[in-house]
Amino acid sequence: MSDAPKTRPKVPEGKSRYLTTTQMAANEKGYVGYKTTWESFQKEVPYKTPKKP
């Protein structure tokens, strides 16, 4: 058990329809974080002022 690796294995990038998860590098304490990138699933339309009656 003392020969266990001290680093986490590299995790492949996770992809789904609206988000992508990537593994970040470990910090000095050994914590490995994950970055989540969201794709927008709504279209933005520029606002137009309504006509005056």
mmJSON file of the N, C-alpha and C atoms, coordinates in Angstrom:
{"data_MODEL":{"atom_site":{
"group_PDB":["ATOM","ATOM","ATOM","ATOM","ATOM","ATOM","ATOM","ATOM","ATOM","ATOM","ATOM","ATOM","ATOM","ATOM","ATOM","ATOM","ATOM","ATOM","ATOM","ATOM","ATOM","ATOM","ATOM","ATOM","ATOM","ATOM","ATOM","ATOM","ATOM","ATOM","ATOM","ATOM","ATOM","ATOM","ATOM","ATOM","ATOM","ATOM","ATOM","ATOM","ATOM","ATOM","ATOM","ATOM","ATOM","ATOM","ATOM","ATOM","ATOM","ATOM","ATOM","ATOM","ATOM","ATOM","ATOM","ATOM","ATOM","ATOM","ATOM","ATOM","ATOM","ATOM","ATOM","ATOM","ATOM","ATOM","ATOM","ATOM","ATOM","ATOM","ATOM","ATOM","ATOM","ATOM","ATOM","ATOM","ATOM","ATOM","ATOM","ATOM","ATOM","ATOM","ATOM","ATOM","ATOM","ATOM","ATOM","ATOM","ATOM","ATOM","ATOM","ATOM","ATOM","ATOM","ATOM","ATOM","ATOM","ATOM","ATOM","ATOM","ATOM","ATOM","ATOM","ATOM","ATOM","ATOM","ATOM","ATOM","ATOM","ATOM","ATOM","ATOM","ATOM","ATOM","ATOM","ATOM","ATOM","ATOM","ATOM","ATOM","ATOM","ATOM","ATOM","ATOM","ATOM","ATOM","ATOM","ATOM","ATOM","ATOM","ATOM","ATOM","ATOM","ATOM","ATOM","ATOM","ATOM","ATOM","ATOM","ATOM","ATOM","ATOM","ATOM","ATOM","ATOM","ATOM","ATOM","ATOM","ATOM","ATOM","ATOM","ATOM","ATOM","ATOM","ATOM","ATOM","ATOM","ATOM","ATOM"],
"id":[1,2,3,4,5,6,7,8,9,10,11,12,13,14,15,16,17,18,19,20,21,22,23,24,25,26,27,28,29,30,31,32,33,34,35,36,37,38,39,40,41,42,43,44,45,46,47,48,49,50,51,52,53,54,55,56,57,58,59,60,61,62,63,64,65,66,67,68,69,70,71,72,73,74,75,76,77,78,79,80,81,82,83,84,85,86,87,88,89,90,91,92,93,94,95,96,97,98,99,100,101,102,103,104,105,106,107,108,109,110,111,112,113,114,115,116,117,118,119,120,121,122,123,124,125,126,127,128,129,130,131,132,133,134,135,136,137,138,139,140,141,142,143,144,145,146,147,148,149,150,151,152,153,154,155,156,157,158,159],
"type_symbol":["N","C","C","N","C","C","N","C","C","N","C","C","N","C","C","N","C","C","N","C","C","N","C","C","N","C","C","N","C","C","N","C","C","N","C","C","N","C","C","N","C","C","N","C","C","N","C","C","N","C","C","N","C","C","N","C","C","N","C","C","N","C","C","N","C","C","N","C","C","N","C","C","N","C","C","N","C","C","N","C","C","N","C","C","N","C","C","N","C","C","N","C","C","N","C","C","N","C","C","N","C","C","N","C","C","N","C","C","N","C","C","N","C","C","N","C","C","N","C","C","N","C","C","N","C","C","N","C","C","N","C","C","N","C","C","N","C","C","N","C","C","N","C","C","N","C","C","N","C","C","N","C","C","N","C","C","N","C","C"],
"label_atom_id":["N","CA","C","N","CA","C","N","CA","C","N","CA","C","N","CA","C","N","CA","C","N","CA","C","N","CA","C","N","CA","C","N","CA","C","N","CA","C","N","CA","C","N","CA","C","N","CA","C","N","CA","C","N","CA","C","N","CA","C","N","CA","C","N","CA","C","N","CA","C","N","CA","C","N","CA","C","N","CA","C","N","CA","C","N","CA","C","N","CA","C","N","CA","C","N","CA","C","N","CA","C","N","CA","C","N","CA","C","N","CA","C","N","CA","C","N","CA","C","N","CA","C","N","CA","C","N","CA","C","N","CA","C","N","CA","C","N","CA","C","N","CA","C","N","CA","C","N","CA","C","N","CA","C","N","CA","C","N","CA","C","N","CA","C","N","CA","C","N","CA","C","N","CA","C","N","CA","C","N","CA","C","N","CA","C"],
"label_alt_id":[null,null,null,null,null,null,null,null,null,null,null,null,null,null,null,null,null,null,null,null,null,null,null,null,null,null,null,null,null,null,null,null,null,null,null,null,null,null,null,null,null,null,null,null,null,null,null,null,null,null,null,null,null,null,null,null,null,null,null,null,null,null,null,null,null,null,null,null,null,null,null,null,null,null,null,null,null,null,null,null,null,null,null,null,null,null,null,null,null,null,null,null,null,null,null,null,null,null,null,null,null,null,null,null,null,null,null,null,null,null,null,null,null,null,null,null,null,null,null,null,null,null,null,null,null,null,null,null,null,null,null,null,null,null,null,null,null,null,null,null,null,null,null,null,null,null,null,null,null,null,null,null,null,null,null,null,null,null,null],
"label_comp_id":["MET","MET","MET","SER","SER","SER","ASP","ASP","ASP","ALA","ALA","ALA","PRO","PRO","PRO","LYS","LYS","LYS","THR","THR","THR","ARG","ARG","ARG","PRO","PRO","PRO","LYS","LYS","LYS","VAL","VAL","VAL","PRO","PRO","PRO","GLU","GLU","GLU","GLY","GLY","GLY","LYS","LYS","LYS","SER","SER","SER","ARG","ARG","ARG","TYR","TYR","TYR","LEU","LEU","LEU","THR","THR","THR","THR","THR","THR","THR","THR","THR","GLN","GLN","GLN","MET","MET","MET","ALA","ALA","ALA","ALA","ALA","ALA","ASN","ASN","ASN","GLU","GLU","GLU","LYS","LYS","LYS","GLY","GLY","GLY","TYR","TYR","TYR","VAL","VAL","VAL","GLY","GLY","GLY","TYR","TYR","TYR","LYS","LYS","LYS","THR","THR","THR","THR","THR","THR","TRP","TRP","TRP","GLU","GLU","GLU","SER","SER","SER","PHE","PHE","PHE","GLN","GLN","GLN","LYS","LYS","LYS","GLU","GLU","GLU","VAL","VAL","VAL","PRO","PRO","PRO","TYR","TYR","TYR","LYS","LYS","LYS","THR","THR","THR","PRO","PRO","PRO","LYS","LYS","LYS","LYS","LYS","LYS","PRO","PRO","PRO"],
"label_asym_id":["A","A","A","A","A","A","A","A","A","A","A","A","A","A","A","A","A","A","A","A","A","A","A","A","A","A","A","A","A","A","A","A","A","A","A","A","A","A","A","A","A","A","A","A","A","A","A","A","A","A","A","A","A","A","A","A","A","A","A","A","A","A","A","A","A","A","A","A","A","A","A","A","A","A","A","A","A","A","A","A","A","A","A","A","A","A","A","A","A","A","A","A","A","A","A","A","A","A","A","A","A","A","A","A","A","A","A","A","A","A","A","A","A","A","A","A","A","A","A","A","A","A","A","A","A","A","A","A","A","A","A","A","A","A","A","A","A","A","A","A","A","A","A","A","A","A","A","A","A","A","A","A","A","A","A","A","A","A","A"],
"label_entity_id":["1","1","1","1","1","1","1","1","1","1","1","1","1","1","1","1","1","1","1","1","1","1","1","1","1","1","1","1","1","1","1","1","1","1","1","1","1","1","1","1","1","1","1","1","1","1","1","1","1","1","1","1","1","1","1","1","1","1","1","1","1","1","1","1","1","1","1","1","1","1","1","1","1","1","1","1","1","1","1","1","1","1","1","1","1","1","1","1","1","1","1","1","1","1","1","1","1","1","1","1","1","1","1","1","1","1","1","1","1","1","1","1","1","1","1","1","1","1","1","1","1","1","1","1","1","1","1","1","1","1","1","1","1","1","1","1","1","1","1","1","1","1","1","1","1","1","1","1","1","1","1","1","1","1","1","1","1","1","1"],
"label_seq_id":[1,1,1,2,2,2,3,3,3,4,4,4,5,5,5,6,6,6,7,7,7,8,8,8,9,9,9,10,10,10,11,11,11,12,12,12,13,13,13,14,14,14,15,15,15,16,16,16,17,17,17,18,18,18,19,19,19,20,20,20,21,21,21,22,22,22,23,23,23,24,24,24,25,25,25,26,26,26,27,27,27,28,28,28,29,29,29,30,30,30,31,31,31,32,32,32,33,33,33,34,34,34,35,35,35,36,36,36,37,37,37,38,38,38,39,39,39,40,40,40,41,41,41,42,42,42,43,43,43,44,44,44,45,45,45,46,46,46,47,47,47,48,48,48,49,49,49,50,50,50,51,51,51,52,52,52,53,53,53],
"pdbx_PDB_ins_code":[null,null,null,null,null,null,null,null,null,null,null,null,null,null,null,null,null,null,null,null,null,null,null,null,null,null,null,null,null,null,null,null,null,null,null,null,null,null,null,null,null,null,null,null,null,null,null,null,null,null,null,null,null,null,null,null,null,null,null,null,null,null,null,null,null,null,null,null,null,null,null,null,null,null,null,null,null,null,null,null,null,null,null,null,null,null,null,null,null,null,null,null,null,null,null,null,null,null,null,null,null,null,null,null,null,null,null,null,null,null,null,null,null,null,null,null,null,null,null,null,null,null,null,null,null,null,null,null,null,null,null,null,null,null,null,null,null,null,null,null,null,null,null,null,null,null,null,null,null,null,null,null,null,null,null,null,null,null,null],
"Cartn_x":[0.805,0.0,0.85,2.07,2.903,3.347,3.198,3.575,2.429,1.36,0.223,0.64,0.197,0.577,-0.024,0.721,0.278,-0.549,-0.571,-1.319,-2.576,-3.55,-4.792,-4.6,-5.252,-5.154,-5.864,-5.416,-6.026,-7.383,-8.399,-9.76,-10.067,-10.679,-11.007,-12.07,-12.115,-13.064,-14.482,-15.37,-16.762,-17.591,-18.36,-19.179,-20.619,-21.521,-22.938,-23.518,-24.82,-25.444,-25.144,-25.169,-25.014,-23.781,-23.008,-21.851,-20.667,-19.48,-18.229,-17.471,-17.014,-16.281,-14.847,-13.875,-12.464,-11.782,-10.796,-10.063,-8.973,-8.853,-7.82,-6.592,-5.486,-4.254,-4.385,-3.668,-3.709,-2.963,-3.457,-2.764,-1.73,-1.14,-0.057,-0.535,-1.826,-2.358,-2.81,-2.792,-3.202,-4.657,-5.351,-6.759,-6.86,-7.678,-7.904,-9.321,-9.435,-10.748,-11.181,-12.411,-12.975,-13.609,-13.408,-13.964,-15.137,-16.267,-17.469,-17.756,-17.874,-18.174,-19.569,-20.464,-21.843,-22.021,-22.769,-23.196,-24.567,-24.809,-26.114,-27.172,-28.327,-29.374,-30.588,-30.358,-31.375,-30.743,-31.494,-30.988,-31.327,-30.382,-30.631,-30.951,-32.055,-32.502,-32.369,-31.814,-31.7,-33.078,-33.15,-34.416,-34.795,-36.058,-36.595,-37.69,-37.664,-38.709,-40.024,-41.117,-42.396,-42.862,-43.728,-44.273,-45.195,-45.218,-46.136,-47.536,-48.557,-49.915,-50.423],
"Cartn_y":[-1.192,0.0,1.258,1.195,2.394,2.789,1.882,2.197,2.848,3.21,3.832,5.189,5.514,6.802,7.972,9.056,10.228,11.178,10.972,11.858,11.161,11.96,11.423,11.091,10.059,9.764,10.842,11.042,12.033,11.517,12.331,11.96,12.534,11.763,12.312,13.405,14.216,15.328,14.79,15.295,14.862,15.824,15.292,16.142,15.668,16.62,16.333,17.411,17.459,18.352,19.823,20.23,21.641,21.972,21.002,21.34,20.442,20.964,20.236,20.341,19.216,19.197,18.768,19.561,19.233,19.248,18.382,18.287,19.347,20.047,21.061,20.426,21.144,20.636,20.657,19.764,19.695,20.88,21.372,22.466,21.901,22.77,22.316,21.338,21.337,20.403,19.092,19.014,17.803,17.804,18.929,19.011,19.143,18.309,18.352,18.862,19.972,20.549,20.254,20.581,20.373,21.673,21.997,23.212,22.821,23.469,23.191,24.376,24.119,25.153,24.893,25.86,25.719,26.331,25.65,26.199,26.838,27.954,28.591,27.791,27.611,26.881,27.763,29.084,30.039,31.026,31.418,32.422,33.798,34.723,36.091,36.928,37.634,38.494,39.933,40.818,42.21,42.822,43.632,44.24,45.351,45.347,46.407,47.116,48.435,49.169,49.011,48.852,48.672,49.959,49.789,50.944,51.726,53.026,53.847,53.741,53.663,53.532,54.81],
"Cartn_z":[0.0,0.0,0.0,0.459,0.481,-0.923,-1.9,-3.274,-4.052,-3.375,-4.053,-4.619,-5.817,-6.406,-5.625,-5.534,-4.785,-5.648,-6.949,-7.833,-8.331,-8.684,-9.225,-10.694,-11.2,-12.633,-13.446,-14.668,-15.55,-16.012,-15.841,-16.199,-17.579,-18.468,-19.789,-19.686,-20.714,-20.75,-20.869,-20.027,-20.065,-20.889,-21.816,-22.675,-22.629,-22.531,-22.688,-23.588,-23.68,-24.651,-24.373,-23.118,-22.798,-21.967,-21.508,-20.693,-20.987,-20.68,-20.834,-19.519,-18.987,-17.735,-18.006,-17.541,-17.702,-16.346,-16.197,-14.945,-14.916,-13.784,-13.622,-12.978,-12.969,-12.36,-10.835,-10.17,-8.714,-8.115,-6.967,-6.295,-5.326,-4.489,-3.603,-2.537,-2.216,-1.225,-1.853,-3.173,-3.859,-4.291,-4.075,-4.474,-5.985,-6.588,-8.032,-8.253,-8.954,-9.222,-10.645,-10.921,-12.247,-12.721,-13.994,-14.573,-15.458,-15.244,-16.02,-16.927,-18.211,-19.194,-19.744,-19.558,-20.012,-21.386,-22.231,-23.513,-23.284,-23.932,-23.754,-24.514,-23.9,-24.593,-24.849,-24.813,-25.215,-26.18,-27.185,-28.104,-27.557,-27.668,-27.242,-28.468,-28.376,-29.469,-28.989,-29.807,-29.367,-29.109,-28.068,-27.669,-28.636,-29.051,-29.901,-29.117,-29.124,-28.421,-29.176,-28.451,-29.124,-29.813,-30.798,-31.504,-30.575,-30.765,-29.973,-30.581,-29.74,-30.281,-30.936],
"occupancy":[1.0,1.0,1.0,1.0,1.0,1.0,1.0,1.0,1.0,1.0,1.0,1.0,1.0,1.0,1.0,1.0,1.0,1.0,1.0,1.0,1.0,1.0,1.0,1.0,1.0,1.0,1.0,1.0,1.0,1.0,1.0,1.0,1.0,1.0,1.0,1.0,1.0,1.0,1.0,1.0,1.0,1.0,1.0,1.0,1.0,1.0,1.0,1.0,1.0,1.0,1.0,1.0,1.0,1.0,1.0,1.0,1.0,1.0,1.0,1.0,1.0,1.0,1.0,1.0,1.0,1.0,1.0,1.0,1.0,1.0,1.0,1.0,1.0,1.0,1.0,1.0,1.0,1.0,1.0,1.0,1.0,1.0,1.0,1.0,1.0,1.0,1.0,1.0,1.0,1.0,1.0,1.0,1.0,1.0,1.0,1.0,1.0,1.0,1.0,1.0,1.0,1.0,1.0,1.0,1.0,1.0,1.0,1.0,1.0,1.0,1.0,1.0,1.0,1.0,1.0,1.0,1.0,1.0,1.0,1.0,1.0,1.0,1.0,1.0,1.0,1.0,1.0,1.0,1.0,1.0,1.0,1.0,1.0,1.0,1.0,1.0,1.0,1.0,1.0,1.0,1.0,1.0,1.0,1.0,1.0,1.0,1.0,1.0,1.0,1.0,1.0,1.0,1.0,1.0,1.0,1.0,1.0,1.0,1.0],
"B_iso_or_equiv":[0.0,0.0,0.0,0.0,0.0,0.0,0.0,0.0,0.0,0.0,0.0,0.0,0.0,0.0,0.0,0.0,0.0,0.0,0.0,0.0,0.0,0.0,0.0,0.0,0.0,0.0,0.0,0.0,0.0,0.0,0.0,0.0,0.0,0.0,0.0,0.0,0.0,0.0,0.0,0.0,0.0,0.0,0.0,0.0,0.0,0.0,0.0,0.0,0.0,0.0,0.0,0.0,0.0,0.0,0.0,0.0,0.0,0.0,0.0,0.0,0.0,0.0,0.0,0.0,0.0,0.0,0.0,0.0,0.0,0.0,0.0,0.0,0.0,0.0,0.0,0.0,0.0,0.0,0.0,0.0,0.0,0.0,0.0,0.0,0.0,0.0,0.0,0.0,0.0,0.0,0.0,0.0,0.0,0.0,0.0,0.0,0.0,0.0,0.0,0.0,0.0,0.0,0.0,0.0,0.0,0.0,0.0,0.0,0.0,0.0,0.0,0.0,0.0,0.0,0.0,0.0,0.0,0.0,0.0,0.0,0.0,0.0,0.0,0.0,0.0,0.0,0.0,0.0,0.0,0.0,0.0,0.0,0.0,0.0,0.0,0.0,0.0,0.0,0.0,0.0,0.0,0.0,0.0,0.0,0.0,0.0,0.0,0.0,0.0,0.0,0.0,0.0,0.0,0.0,0.0,0.0,0.0,0.0,0.0],
"pdbx_formal_charge":[null,null,null,null,null,null,null,null,null,null,null,null,null,null,null,null,null,null,null,null,null,null,null,null,null,null,null,null,null,null,null,null,null,null,null,null,null,null,null,null,null,null,null,null,null,null,null,null,null,null,null,null,null,null,null,null,null,null,null,null,null,null,null,null,null,null,null,null,null,null,null,null,null,null,null,null,null,null,null,null,null,null,null,null,null,null,null,null,null,null,null,null,null,null,null,null,null,null,null,null,null,null,null,null,null,null,null,null,null,null,null,null,null,null,null,null,null,null,null,null,null,null,null,null,null,null,null,null,null,null,null,null,null,null,null,null,null,null,null,null,null,null,null,null,null,null,null,null,null,null,null,null,null,null,null,null,null,null,null],
"auth_seq_id":[1,1,1,2,2,2,3,3,3,4,4,4,5,5,5,6,6,6,7,7,7,8,8,8,9,9,9,10,10,10,11,11,11,12,12,12,13,13,13,14,14,14,15,15,15,16,16,16,17,17,17,18,18,18,19,19,19,20,20,20,21,21,21,22,22,22,23,23,23,24,24,24,25,25,25,26,26,26,27,27,27,28,28,28,29,29,29,30,30,30,31,31,31,32,32,32,33,33,33,34,34,34,35,35,35,36,36,36,37,37,37,38,38,38,39,39,39,40,40,40,41,41,41,42,42,42,43,43,43,44,44,44,45,45,45,46,46,46,47,47,47,48,48,48,49,49,49,50,50,50,51,51,51,52,52,52,53,53,53],
"auth_comp_id":["MET","MET","MET","SER","SER","SER","ASP","ASP","ASP","ALA","ALA","ALA","PRO","PRO","PRO","LYS","LYS","LYS","THR","THR","THR","ARG","ARG","ARG","PRO","PRO","PRO","LYS","LYS","LYS","VAL","VAL","VAL","PRO","PRO","PRO","GLU","GLU","GLU","GLY","GLY","GLY","LYS","LYS","LYS","SER","SER","SER","ARG","ARG","ARG","TYR","TYR","TYR","LEU","LEU","LEU","THR","THR","THR","THR","THR","THR","THR","THR","THR","GLN","GLN","GLN","MET","MET","MET","ALA","ALA","ALA","ALA","ALA","ALA","ASN","ASN","ASN","GLU","GLU","GLU","LYS","LYS","LYS","GLY","GLY","GLY","TYR","TYR","TYR","VAL","VAL","VAL","GLY","GLY","GLY","TYR","TYR","TYR","LYS","LYS","LYS","THR","THR","THR","THR","THR","THR","TRP","TRP","TRP","GLU","GLU","GLU","SER","SER","SER","PHE","PHE","PHE","GLN","GLN","GLN","LYS","LYS","LYS","GLU","GLU","GLU","VAL","VAL","VAL","PRO","PRO","PRO","TYR","TYR","TYR","LYS","LYS","LYS","THR","THR","THR","PRO","PRO","PRO","LYS","LYS","LYS","LYS","LYS","LYS","PRO","PRO","PRO"],
"auth_asym_id":["A","A","A","A","A","A","A","A","A","A","A","A","A","A","A","A","A","A","A","A","A","A","A","A","A","A","A","A","A","A","A","A","A","A","A","A","A","A","A","A","A","A","A","A","A","A","A","A","A","A","A","A","A","A","A","A","A","A","A","A","A","A","A","A","A","A","A","A","A","A","A","A","A","A","A","A","A","A","A","A","A","A","A","A","A","A","A","A","A","A","A","A","A","A","A","A","A","A","A","A","A","A","A","A","A","A","A","A","A","A","A","A","A","A","A","A","A","A","A","A","A","A","A","A","A","A","A","A","A","A","A","A","A","A","A","A","A","A","A","A","A","A","A","A","A","A","A","A","A","A","A","A","A","A","A","A","A","A","A"],
"auth_atom_id":["N","CA","C","N","CA","C","N","CA","C","N","CA","C","N","CA","C","N","CA","C","N","CA","C","N","CA","C","N","CA","C","N","CA","C","N","CA","C","N","CA","C","N","CA","C","N","CA","C","N","CA","C","N","CA","C","N","CA","C","N","CA","C","N","CA","C","N","CA","C","N","CA","C","N","CA","C","N","CA","C","N","CA","C","N","CA","C","N","CA","C","N","CA","C","N","CA","C","N","CA","C","N","CA","C","N","CA","C","N","CA","C","N","CA","C","N","CA","C","N","CA","C","N","CA","C","N","CA","C","N","CA","C","N","CA","C","N","CA","C","N","CA","C","N","CA","C","N","CA","C","N","CA","C","N","CA","C","N","CA","C","N","CA","C","N","CA","C","N","CA","C","N","CA","C","N","CA","C","N","CA","C","N","CA","C"],
"pdbx_PDB_model_num":[1,1,1,1,1,1,1,1,1,1,1,1,1,1,1,1,1,1,1,1,1,1,1,1,1,1,1,1,1,1,1,1,1,1,1,1,1,1,1,1,1,1,1,1,1,1,1,1,1,1,1,1,1,1,1,1,1,1,1,1,1,1,1,1,1,1,1,1,1,1,1,1,1,1,1,1,1,1,1,1,1,1,1,1,1,1,1,1,1,1,1,1,1,1,1,1,1,1,1,1,1,1,1,1,1,1,1,1,1,1,1,1,1,1,1,1,1,1,1,1,1,1,1,1,1,1,1,1,1,1,1,1,1,1,1,1,1,1,1,1,1,1,1,1,1,1,1,1,1,1,1,1,1,1,1,1,1,1,1]
}}}
